[in-house]
Amino acid sequence: MSELEAKVATVQDQVSESAQVARLVRFHEVMTFLNREAELLDRNLLREWLDECVGETINYFMPVRAAGDEYDVDDVLGHFNETRSSLAHRVETMVAPSSYANRPPSRTRRLVSNIRVGDGPEAGTLAVTSAVALFRNRYNETDFDVLTAERRDVLAVGGDGFRIVDRLVIVDLSTLGTDNLALFL
Amino acid sequence: MTDLDVAVDPGSGVVPDGTGVADLVDLEARSISARTWHDTEVFELEQERLFSRTWLFVAHESEIPEPGDFVARHMGLDPVIVSRQRDGSIAVMLNSCSHRGGQVCRVDKGNAKDFACPYHGWRYDIGGGLTVVSAQREAFPPDFDKAAHGLPAARVEEASGLVFACWSAEAPSLEEYLGDFGFYIQMMLGISPDGWEVIGSPQRWEVKANWKFGAENLSGDGYHVAFVHAAEEEGGRFPPGLLWQAMYGINVADGTYGHGGRLQGAAEGDPVSVEQVQEVLQVMHPWLSDADARRALDALDPRQIEMMRSGTYPLLGNVFPNFSFVVNPIPGPHGLGTTTFIRTWNPRTPETMEVVNWVIAPKGISEEERRLVAKRSVNTFGSSGTFENDDMEAWTQIQRSTRGGKGKDRRFQYHILRDPDPTDWRDGEDFPGPGLIYQGIATEDNQWHFWKAWRRYMEP
């Protein structure tokens, strides 16, 4: 190996190392964002969730499942078919004094894991897949409603952090085991 | 004319602990026992006497357009297959092998050439006829008659694209069963001249409450709207005071089989022109073109037109026992326009129900309008609907309160009677539509009709 070739190899190693570091940093930032999102939702800070996590435009969709559909999910009817304005409307209804489904609030715990981060469909976006397990308890009951799902997100990367601009929630139940969806996944 | 005042029948139906059905629903006191909400014996009796003798909604015809198309559904607790036959008819059969009862269909929907039991390999054609008995020659007697071992089949009839099935040979036809109530279903669905189709698969979720809470509510509970749904004003969907107005309207009931529904509007003053009706319809249902609106109006019954000219449009209802519907333009974040769903409240246990909620859209509308119908419907009612979220909270709370030694023996009264003032607008005979009419502040007569039918069916 010539001296020049050795120098090139060293630079390549450094570039590759810094790319790896950049990927790790990016992964850590995404994980921190998803954990922060879970925290806001678990604390019932719904307006804050909308402000900090949801893009000015969003397609938020949780398709209905059927036994035997595998991953061929319906593209029109969901448990949620939401836009930014309809999410905002839901939030305003859920924080209202007479929102009986959310007052008293459920105690929820969202466990987010299996995070994978890739390039998004457009420059300045990331494609993020994660798994979420939501435990929901109401009143003084001793048991939990459990919802688990895969989430496929597109995050827009901006100066003040990430915003979700697309979320597909592939829930693992064809018949949901909770009384209502006065919650977000 | 009302049959609310019939003499009290002592009744001969008895739940196994000796309590009479007549005690569970007391016609004289107009009260029901809390046992009807949670009791296991009552629940089992419902399976035997109610769900095996009434017409039950199983599918919308648009879900299974081609021969071999099927959906798996429930009639009460019984799993059934609903499948399109080669001649275009629809068959409904018990999803349970004639040999040992294994389920021959194990997915929710699809297209099948036949149905096979995984346990011992028996096979059935799409109409439920037994076609293959494994090792028949080697192991079965030579006179084994396959024709006698098909899947148990239910009677099947359709009304306005809605497919109903019934296990009882003695039950009346669907047309007779729906009676005067069929007129309002037809009026509701008649605004789309080419009919309706289901969008995707139904939402399904399990609620920790007895199935009758939903059925009774959609029979015409106009009383709860301003209270349990108050968040809809606070959250900005409606201006303050509008929900209170929703307490006024017109309830209709067939008076015989326990169906009940609610119409919006209670117009007073001069009727508007048919052209104005068309304008109103097109505001409420933006997908309606001028030509389609005229075709729809041309096909409606003159009495239905007369009702609309007076500002009265169908809103919601329940076909006894557990099929409900809403067709209603509701404002919201996706704009004003059609919000439509049909649904069943399926019993699962005495204290849980499965809600199956189909969103339906008019046939032939644009993809954009179809998506809007889905968005609006999901936003209001259904698994995440902001209205429905709060209904569920009320029903699950009632369920919790009727379990205890004191709570289970309570009786709930249906106090609110028809306004006795005979000068009430268009009450009774002057109303263009058929059936029993309750106009003004929402009464509990419709719910009471539900309970009276329930009581009759629970008798042997």
Chai-1 contact restraints between the chains, C-beta under 6 A:
chainA,res_idxA,chainB,res_idxB,connection_type,confidence,min_distance_angstrom,max_distance_angstrom,comment,restraint_id
A,V64,B,G200,contact,1.0,0.0,6.0,A-B,restraint_1
A,V64,B,S201,contact,1.0,0.0,6.0,A-B,restraint_2
A,V64,B,Q203,contact,1.0,0.0,6.0,A-B,restraint_3
A,A66,B,D108,contact,1.0,0.0,6.0,A-B,restraint_4
A,A66,B,K109,contact,1.0,0.0,6.0,A-B,restraint_5
A,A66,B,S201,contact,1.0,0.0,6.0,A-B,restraint_6
A,A67,B,V107,contact,1.0,0.0,6.0,A-B,restraint_7
A,A67,B,D108,contact,1.0,0.0,6.0,A-B,restraint_8
A,G68,B,V107,contact,1.0,0.0,6.0,A-B,restraint_9
A,G68,B,D108,contact,1.0,0.0,6.0,A-B,restraint_10
A,D74,B,G200,contact,1.0,0.0,6.0,A-B,restraint_11
A,D74,B,S201,contact,1.0,0.0,6.0,A-B,restraint_12
A,V76,B,I199,contact,1.0,0.0,6.0,A-B,restraint_13
A,V76,B,G200,contact,1.0,0.0,6.0,A-B,restraint_14
A,V76,B,A374,contact,1.0,0.0,6.0,A-B,restraint_15
A,L77,B,I199,contact,1.0,0.0,6.0,A-B,restraint_16
A,L77,B,G200,contact,1.0,0.0,6.0,A-B,restraint_17
A,L77,B,V359,contact,1.0,0.0,6.0,A-B,restraint_18
A,L77,B,A374,contact,1.0,0.0,6.0,A-B,restraint_19
A,H79,B,Q203,contact,1.0,0.0,6.0,A-B,restraint_20
A,H79,B,S383,contact,1.0,0.0,6.0,A-B,restraint_21
A,H79,B,S384,contact,1.0,0.0,6.0,A-B,restraint_22
A,F80,B,S384,contact,1.0,0.0,6.0,A-B,restraint_23
A,N81,B,A374,contact,1.0,0.0,6.0,A-B,restraint_24
A,N81,B,K375,contact,1.0,0.0,6.0,A-B,restraint_25
A,N81,B,V378,contact,1.0,0.0,6.0,A-B,restraint_26
A,S85,B,P333,contact,1.0,0.0,6.0,A-B,restraint_27
A,S86,B,P333,contact,1.0,0.0,6.0,A-B,restraint_28
A,S86,B,N379,contact,1.0,0.0,6.0,A-B,restraint_29
A,H89,B,P333,contact,1.0,0.0,6.0,A-B,restraint_30
A,E92,B,G235,contact,1.0,0.0,6.0,A-B,restraint_31
A,E92,B,G236,contact,1.0,0.0,6.0,A-B,restraint_32
A,T93,B,A231,contact,1.0,0.0,6.0,A-B,restraint_33
A,T93,B,G235,contact,1.0,0.0,6.0,A-B,restraint_34
A,T93,B,T386,contact,1.0,0.0,6.0,A-B,restraint_35
A,A96,B,A231,contact,1.0,0.0,6.0,A-B,restraint_36
A,A96,B,E234,contact,1.0,0.0,6.0,A-B,restraint_37
A,A96,B,G235,contact,1.0,0.0,6.0,A-B,restraint_38
A,S98,B,A230,contact,1.0,0.0,6.0,A-B,restraint_39
A,S98,B,A231,contact,1.0,0.0,6.0,A-B,restraint_40
A,S98,B,E234,contact,1.0,0.0,6.0,A-B,restraint_41
A,S99,B,A231,contact,1.0,0.0,6.0,A-B,restraint_42
A,Y100,B,D390,contact,1.0,0.0,6.0,A-B,restraint_43
A,Y100,B,E393,contact,1.0,0.0,6.0,A-B,restraint_44
A,A101,B,N389,contact,1.0,0.0,6.0,A-B,restraint_45
A,A101,B,D390,contact,1.0,0.0,6.0,A-B,restraint_46
A,A101,B,E393,contact,1.0,0.0,6.0,A-B,restraint_47
A,T175,B,R204,contact,1.0,0.0,6.0,A-B,restraint_48
A,T175,B,E206,contact,1.0,0.0,6.0,A-B,restraint_49
A,L176,B,W205,contact,1.0,0.0,6.0,A-B,restraint_50
A,L176,B,S383,contact,1.0,0.0,6.0,A-B,restraint_51
A,G177,B,E206,contact,1.0,0.0,6.0,A-B,restraint_52
A,D179,B,V207,contact,1.0,0.0,6.0,A-B,restraint_53
A,D179,B,K208,contact,1.0,0.0,6.0,A-B,restraint_54
A,D179,B,M392,contact,1.0,0.0,6.0,A-B,restraint_55
A,D179,B,T396,contact,1.0,0.0,6.0,A-B,restraint_56
A,N180,B,N389,contact,1.0,0.0,6.0,A-B,restraint_57
A,N180,B,M392,contact,1.0,0.0,6.0,A-B,restraint_58
A,L181,B,S383,contact,1.0,0.0,6.0,A-B,restraint_59
A,L181,B,S384,contact,1.0,0.0,6.0,A-B,restraint_60
A,A182,B,N389,contact,1.0,0.0,6.0,A-B,restraint_61
